[in-house]
Amino acid sequence: MIRLNILQLLYAGCLFLLMTGNIRAQPQLIRPGAIWLDDRGKPIQAHGGGILKFGDTYYWFGEDRSEGLDRSKRYVACYASTDLAHWTFRNQVVKLADPENLGRGWVLERPKVFYNAPTKKFVMYAHLDDSRYQLASVAVLTCDTVDGDYHYLKSFRPLGHESRDIGQFVDDDGTAYLIFEDRPFGFRIATLSADYLNVGKQVCLIPEHMEGGAIVHYDGLYYAIGSALTGWNPNPNQYATATNLAGPWSEFKDIAPPEANTYGAQSTMLLKVTGTRATTVIFMGDMWRPREQWDSRYVWMPLRIGGGKLWLPPPAPWTLDIKTGEAVITGTNSVPEK
């Protein structure tokens, strides 16, 4: 009985310390290239995805390419996390039948969600196309809740330009931007309209033939990264910098050894996590497996960034303290064999 009471007291004391923040659970490992399971024990299906932070929770939206889905529809899944390591499945937020009579093999890719505070609407942009990639448009879907069912609103070519791969960027002042690939001119950066349902005006055209565009604002500089136009095959992703989104932009340089082909990944987003001690910028990339799309993996790694330089370390297990913003690489190269 005495031993039981002591154990109960120890348990209560530890619980009190956790609740009051005097001790914290250890950050959990993120393993780039490994199978990433959600709370159900199922592989996360969030390919070509983007992150929206709403309150203290991060929401990860991406293409759901699970086996056994209705092949006439396209799906987007939503996951939630407070630490960016553990993800809870929330909903298959898009279950869309062909919205524009595009025919067999139509495309809905790279979903990105923005929150519009004035309208209290969640607005999703995605690449909408036919099987030949000739439509080159964006789809707009909306929802009243972050993880509810998104409803198709319309599609269009932003500012009249072709749009294939898209990216999202929200600056430190809250301004929202759409990044879109306009072949053969380059990739464009444009503001969203006040209600986010349209594209406002062009800020810049970066005249590089790149897709998978992503941007982060870090320590007074804008960093833009992109991937060469090689379809499903990985290539050396590159970056450029500017003091203003409108440019001028520096020449593009490799983010990793070119022979590594970005460690088999393609950029989809740069996520900035600002904590009490540090700011970590995370490279989010997809390791595409075109013949087994449901098994496409993710490469998330903390970047070495600052002073106009950006470098992607070899993928390895790492931890992130979401409160302090500190990232620690704990192991060696973790990209698995195919």
C-alpha positions as CSV (number, residue, x, y, z in Angstrom):
1,M,0.0,0.0,0.0
2,I,2.8,2.4,0.9
3,R,4.6,1.6,-2.4
4,L,1.4,2.2,-4.3
5,N,0.8,5.6,-2.6
6,I,4.4,6.7,-3.5
7,L,3.9,5.7,-7.1
8,Q,0.6,7.6,-7.2
9,L,2.3,10.7,-5.7
10,L,5.2,10.5,-8.3
11,Y,2.7,10.1,-11.1
12,A,0.6,13.1,-9.9
13,G,3.8,15.2,-9.5
14,C,5.0,14.4,-13.0
15,L,1.5,15.2,-14.4
16,F,1.5,18.5,-12.6
17,L,4.9,19.4,-14.0
18,L,3.8,18.6,-17.5
19,M,0.6,20.6,-17.2
20,T,2.4,23.6,-15.8
21,G,5.1,23.5,-18.4
22,N,8.0,22.9,-16.0
23,I,9.0,19.8,-17.9
24,R,8.3,19.0,-21.5
25,A,7.9,15.7,-23.4
26,Q,10.9,15.1,-25.6
27,P,10.5,16.1,-29.3
28,Q,9.7,13.1,-31.5
29,L,11.8,12.1,-34.5
30,I,10.9,13.1,-38.0
31,R,12.4,10.5,-40.4
32,P,12.7,11.8,-44.0
33,G,12.0,9.2,-46.7
34,A,10.5,6.7,-44.3
35,I,6.8,5.7,-44.2
36,W,5.1,8.4,-42.2
37,L,2.1,7.0,-40.3
38,D,-0.9,9.0,-39.0
39,D,-2.8,8.4,-35.8
40,R,-4.7,5.5,-37.4
41,G,-1.4,3.7,-38.3
42,K,-2.0,4.5,-42.0
43,P,0.6,6.1,-44.3
44,I,0.0,9.9,-44.6
45,Q,-1.6,10.8,-48.0
46,A,-0.7,14.5,-48.4
47,H,1.3,14.6,-51.6
48,G,2.2,17.9,-53.3
49,G,0.9,19.4,-50.1
50,G,0.9,22.6,-48.2
51,I,0.7,23.7,-44.5
52,L,-1.8,26.1,-42.9
53,K,-1.2,27.1,-39.3
54,F,-4.5,28.1,-37.7
55,G,-4.4,28.9,-34.0
56,D,-1.8,26.6,-32.4
57,T,-2.5,23.8,-34.9
58,Y,-0.8,23.0,-38.2
59,Y,-3.0,21.5,-40.9
60,W,-1.3,19.6,-43.7
61,F,-3.3,19.3,-47.0
62,G,-2.3,17.1,-49.9
63,E,-3.3,14.8,-52.6
64,D,-4.8,11.6,-51.4
65,R,-3.4,8.9,-53.7
66,S,-4.5,5.9,-51.6
67,E,-5.2,2.6,-53.3
68,G,-8.7,1.6,-54.0
69,L,-10.2,5.1,-54.5
70,D,-12.8,5.9,-57.1
71,R,-10.6,6.6,-60.2
72,S,-13.2,9.0,-61.6
73,K,-12.7,11.4,-58.6
74,R,-9.8,13.3,-57.1
75,Y,-9.2,13.5,-53.4
76,V,-7.5,15.8,-50.9
77,A,-6.8,14.7,-47.3
78,C,-6.3,16.9,-44.3
79,Y,-4.1,16.1,-41.2
80,A,-3.6,18.1,-38.0
81,S,-0.6,18.4,-35.7
82,T,0.7,20.6,-32.9
83,D,4.3,19.4,-33.2
84,L,4.8,18.7,-36.9
85,A,5.8,15.1,-36.1
86,H,2.5,13.4,-35.0
87,W,-0.4,13.8,-37.5
88,T,-4.1,13.1,-36.9
89,F,-6.2,12.4,-39.9
90,R,-9.1,14.9,-39.9
91,N,-11.0,14.4,-43.1
92,Q,-10.9,13.7,-46.8
93,V,-11.8,17.3,-47.5
94,V,-12.1,17.0,-51.3
95,K,-13.9,14.1,-53.1
96,L,-14.4,15.8,-56.5
97,A,-15.8,14.4,-59.7
98,D,-14.6,15.9,-62.9
99,P,-15.8,19.6,-62.5
100,E,-15.2,20.8,-66.1
101,N,-15.7,17.8,-68.3
102,L,-12.0,17.3,-68.7
103,G,-12.2,13.7,-69.5
104,R,-10.3,10.6,-68.4
105,G,-7.0,11.2,-66.6
106,W,-8.0,14.8,-65.4
107,V,-5.7,16.3,-62.8
108,L,-6.2,18.0,-59.4
109,E,-2.8,18.6,-57.8
110,R,-0.8,20.5,-55.2
111,P,-3.7,21.8,-53.0
112,K,-2.8,24.9,-50.9
113,V,-5.2,26.3,-48.3
114,F,-5.4,30.0,-47.1
115,Y,-7.5,31.4,-44.3
116,N,-9.2,34.7,-45.1
117,A,-9.9,36.4,-41.8
118,P,-12.4,39.1,-43.1
119,T,-14.7,36.5,-44.7
120,K,-13.9,33.7,-42.3
121,K,-13.5,31.4,-45.2
122,F,-10.9,28.7,-45.9
123,V,-9.9,28.9,-49.6
124,M,-8.1,26.1,-51.4
125,Y,-6.2,26.6,-54.6
126,A,-5.1,23.6,-56.7
127,H,-3.7,22.9,-60.1
128,L,-6.6,21.8,-62.4
129,D,-5.8,20.2,-65.8
130,D,-6.7,17.6,-68.4
131,S,-4.6,14.6,-69.1
132,R,-2.4,16.5,-71.6
133,Y,-1.8,19.4,-69.3
134,Q,-3.3,21.8,-71.8
135,L,-5.9,23.5,-69.5
136,A,-3.2,24.8,-67.2
137,S,-5.6,26.5,-64.7
138,V,-6.2,26.8,-61.0
139,A,-9.3,25.5,-59.2
140,V,-10.7,27.4,-56.2
141,L,-12.6,25.5,-53.5
142,T,-14.0,26.9,-50.2
143,C,-15.1,25.8,-46.8
144,D,-16.4,27.4,-43.6
145,T,-14.2,25.2,-41.4
146,V,-10.6,24.2,-41.8
147,D,-11.2,20.5,-42.0
148,G,-14.7,20.4,-43.4
149,D,-15.8,19.4,-46.9
150,Y,-14.5,21.9,-49.5
151,H,-16.8,22.8,-52.3
152,Y,-15.7,23.5,-55.9
153,L,-16.3,27.2,-56.8
154,K,-14.6,27.8,-60.2
155,S,-11.4,27.5,-62.3
156,F,-9.5,30.1,-64.3
157,R,-6.0,30.9,-65.6
158,P,-4.6,33.4,-63.1
159,L,-4.1,36.8,-64.7
160,G,-4.8,35.0,-68.0
161,H,-1.5,33.0,-67.8
162,E,-0.9,29.3,-67.9
163,S,-0.7,27.8,-64.4
164,R,0.5,24.3,-63.6
165,D,2.4,23.6,-60.4
166,I,1.4,26.1,-57.7
167,G,2.8,27.1,-54.4
168,Q,1.6,29.3,-51.5
169,F,3.3,32.0,-49.5
170,V,2.1,34.2,-46.7
171,D,4.5,37.0,-45.8
172,D,5.2,38.1,-42.3
173,D,2.7,41.0,-42.7
174,G,-0.1,38.5,-43.5
175,T,-0.2,39.2,-47.3
176,A,-1.1,36.1,-49.2
177,Y,0.5,35.1,-52.5
178,L,0.1,32.4,-55.2
179,I,3.1,31.1,-56.9
180,F,2.4,29.4,-60.3
181,E,4.4,28.0,-63.2
182,D,3.7,29.7,-66.5
183,R,5.5,27.7,-69.2
184,P,7.6,28.8,-71.0
185,F,8.1,32.1,-69.3
186,G,9.0,31.0,-65.7
187,F,7.2,31.1,-62.4
188,R,5.1,34.0,-61.3
189,I,4.4,35.5,-57.9
190,A,1.0,37.2,-57.5
191,T,-1.1,38.6,-54.7
192,L,-4.6,37.2,-53.9
193,S,-7.7,39.4,-54.1
194,A,-9.2,40.7,-50.8
195,D,-11.5,37.7,-50.5
196,Y,-8.8,35.3,-51.8
197,L,-11.2,34.0,-54.5
198,N,-9.2,35.6,-57.3
199,V,-5.6,36.6,-58.1
200,G,-5.0,40.3,-57.5
201,K,-1.9,41.5,-59.3
202,Q,1.4,40.2,-60.5
203,V,4.4,41.0,-58.2
204,C,7.1,39.3,-60.2
205,L,8.0,36.9,-63.0
206,I,11.1,34.9,-62.3
207,P,12.3,33.9,-65.8
208,E,13.5,30.5,-64.9
209,H,11.9,27.3,-66.3
210,M,11.0,25.8,-62.9
211,E,8.1,24.2,-61.1
212,G,7.5,23.3,-57.5
213,G,8.0,26.9,-56.6
214,A,8.2,27.8,-52.9
215,I,9.2,31.0,-51.0
216,V,10.2,31.9,-47.4
217,H,11.1,35.3,-45.9
218,Y,14.0,34.9,-43.5
219,D,16.1,37.5,-41.8
220,G,15.3,40.3,-44.2
221,L,15.7,38.2,-47.4
222,Y,13.3,36.3,-49.6
223,Y,14.4,32.9,-50.7
224,A,12.7,31.2,-53.7
225,I,13.3,27.6,-54.6
226,G,12.2,25.5,-57.5
227,S,12.6,22.3,-59.4
228,A,13.6,21.8,-63.1
229,L,11.0,20.5,-65.5
230,T,11.7,16.8,-65.5
231,G,8.3,15.4,-64.7
232,W,8.3,12.7,-62.0
233,N,12.0,12.4,-62.1
234,P,14.0,14.2,-59.4
235,N,16.5,16.9,-60.3
236,P,18.8,19.4,-58.6
237,N,16.4,21.9,-57.0
238,Q,17.8,25.5,-56.9
239,Y,17.3,28.7,-55.0
240,A,17.6,32.5,-55.5
241,T,17.3,35.5,-53.2
242,A,16.0,39.0,-53.2
243,T,15.4,41.8,-50.8
244,N,12.0,42.4,-52.3
245,L,9.5,40.0,-53.8
246,A,9.4,42.1,-56.9
247,G,13.1,41.5,-57.4
248,P,15.7,41.7,-58.7
249,W,16.5,38.1,-57.9
250,S,20.0,36.6,-57.7
251,E,21.2,33.9,-60.0
252,F,19.9,30.4,-59.0
253,K,22.2,28.0,-57.2
254,D,22.0,24.4,-56.1
255,I,20.4,23.6,-52.7
256,A,22.3,20.3,-52.4
257,P,25.1,18.5,-54.4
258,P,23.7,18.4,-57.9
259,E,24.5,14.7,-58.3
260,A,22.2,13.9,-55.3
261,N,19.1,15.2,-57.3
262,T,17.7,16.8,-54.1
263,Y,18.0,13.4,-52.5
264,G,15.2,12.1,-54.7
265,A,12.7,14.8,-53.7
266,Q,10.9,17.8,-55.3
267,S,10.1,21.0,-53.5
268,T,6.5,21.7,-52.5
269,M,6.8,24.3,-49.7
270,L,9.2,26.1,-47.3
271,L,7.7,26.2,-43.8
272,K,9.1,28.7,-41.2
273,V,8.7,27.8,-37.5
274,T,9.6,30.7,-35.2
275,G,10.1,29.8,-31.6
276,T,11.4,31.5,-28.4
277,R,15.0,30.7,-29.2
278,A,15.4,30.0,-32.9
279,T,13.7,30.1,-36.3
280,T,13.8,26.9,-38.3
281,V,13.0,26.8,-42.0
282,I,11.8,23.3,-43.2
283,F,12.2,22.1,-46.7
284,M,9.1,20.1,-47.6
285,G,9.6,17.8,-50.6
286,D,7.9,14.8,-52.3
287,M,9.7,11.6,-53.3
288,W,7.4,10.7,-56.2
289,R,6.8,7.0,-57.1
290,P,4.7,7.3,-60.2
291,R,3.9,3.6,-60.4
292,E,3.1,3.3,-56.7
293,Q,1.8,6.8,-56.0
294,W,0.2,5.8,-52.7
295,D,3.8,5.0,-51.5
296,S,5.3,8.3,-52.5
297,R,7.3,9.5,-49.4
298,Y,8.2,12.9,-48.0
299,V,11.6,14.6,-47.4
300,W,11.3,17.2,-44.6
301,M,14.5,18.6,-43.4
302,P,15.7,21.8,-41.5
303,L,17.6,24.0,-43.9
304,R,20.9,25.7,-43.3
305,I,19.8,29.2,-44.2
306,G,21.1,32.8,-43.7
307,G,23.1,35.5,-45.2
308,G,21.8,34.8,-48.7
309,K,22.8,31.1,-48.5
310,L,20.6,28.1,-48.4
311,W,21.6,24.4,-48.1
312,L,19.7,21.2,-47.7
313,P,21.5,18.7,-45.5
314,P,21.4,15.0,-46.4
315,P,18.1,13.5,-45.1
316,A,18.5,12.1,-41.6
317,P,16.3,11.7,-38.5
318,W,15.8,15.0,-36.7
319,T,13.7,16.6,-34.0
320,L,11.9,19.9,-33.7
321,D,11.0,21.7,-30.5
322,I,7.9,23.6,-31.6
323,K,8.1,26.0,-28.7
324,T,11.7,27.0,-28.9
325,G,12.0,26.6,-32.7
326,E,15.1,24.5,-32.3
327,A,15.8,21.7,-34.7
328,V,18.4,19.0,-34.1
329,I,19.6,16.4,-36.6
330,T,20.2,13.2,-34.6
331,G,21.3,10.6,-37.1
332,T,22.8,9.8,-40.5
333,N,21.3,9.6,-44.0
334,S,17.9,8.0,-43.7
335,V,16.6,7.8,-47.3
336,P,15.5,4.2,-47.7
337,E,16.1,1.9,-50.7
338,K,13.4,1.9,-53.3
